[in-house]
């Protein structure tokens, strides 16, 4: 675990990009050596992957941001799956 503050590395523009375009932002803003689980998460559940990464990296310094990331991940993924299920 590190004690790195989220806001020393990122801005509000990054947060908005992650909110509206999680896959594209993860593709452009992260390294390509993420490993199998990273790419599996990127493909199937990018919001959940972002919440897991936020928990690992920032749970010591930005607990409010981590909680909001989990709320966003769980609500966004369930809404997305419901819309897909209705369309099919």
WOVEN-V882372 format. One line per field, one symbol per residue. ss: DSSP state (@ for helix, = for strand, . for the rest). phi: phi as a letter, one per 30 degrees, with the letter a starting at -180 (. if undefined). burial: 1 if it has 24 or more other C-alpha atoms within 12 Angstrom, else 0. Layout:
# WOVEN-V882372
ss = ???
phi = ???
burial = ???
This chain:
# WOVEN-V882372
ss = .....@@@@..@@@@@@@@@.@@@@@@@@......@@@@@@@@@.@@@@@@@@@@@@@....@@@@@@@@@@@@@@@@@@@@@@@@@.
phi = .ccddeddcbbddddddddcbdddddddccddcdjddddddddcbddddddddddddbddcbdddddddddddddddddddddddddd
burial = 0000010000000010011001100100000000000100110011111111111001100000110111011001100000000000
